[in-house]
Amino acid sequence: VYQSLLADLAASHQSRSLLPEYEVRYLTEVLNQTDKAYNRQPLISQFIQQAKATPDAIALRCQEETLTYQALASQAERLAHYLNEMGVGVGDRVGIGLP
């Protein structure tokens, strides 16, 4: 008898929501709208485009130091040439050591 009562209670509880229907709808339909358009260009292409458009704008800031897009692009280009000279090719993985 008790098992039957518990099973009925559990079944009826699962079908009920603790929230009103309008709140369930708001949570599942309004707040759950996660579709967002984004730029599908590769990151490097976006960076180059930004560097050309705003070369003197600050690209990086670390505490008191800053680096403009032009300076960052220049350093990235030098690093790319160096890695290429060392035999690193497209798709190769390169480890980075930070101080």
Secondary structure by P-SEA (a helix, b strand, c coil): caaaaaaaaaaaaaacccccaaaaaaacccccccccccccccaaaaaaaaaaacccccccccccccccaaaaaaaaaaaaaaaaaacccccbbbbbbcc
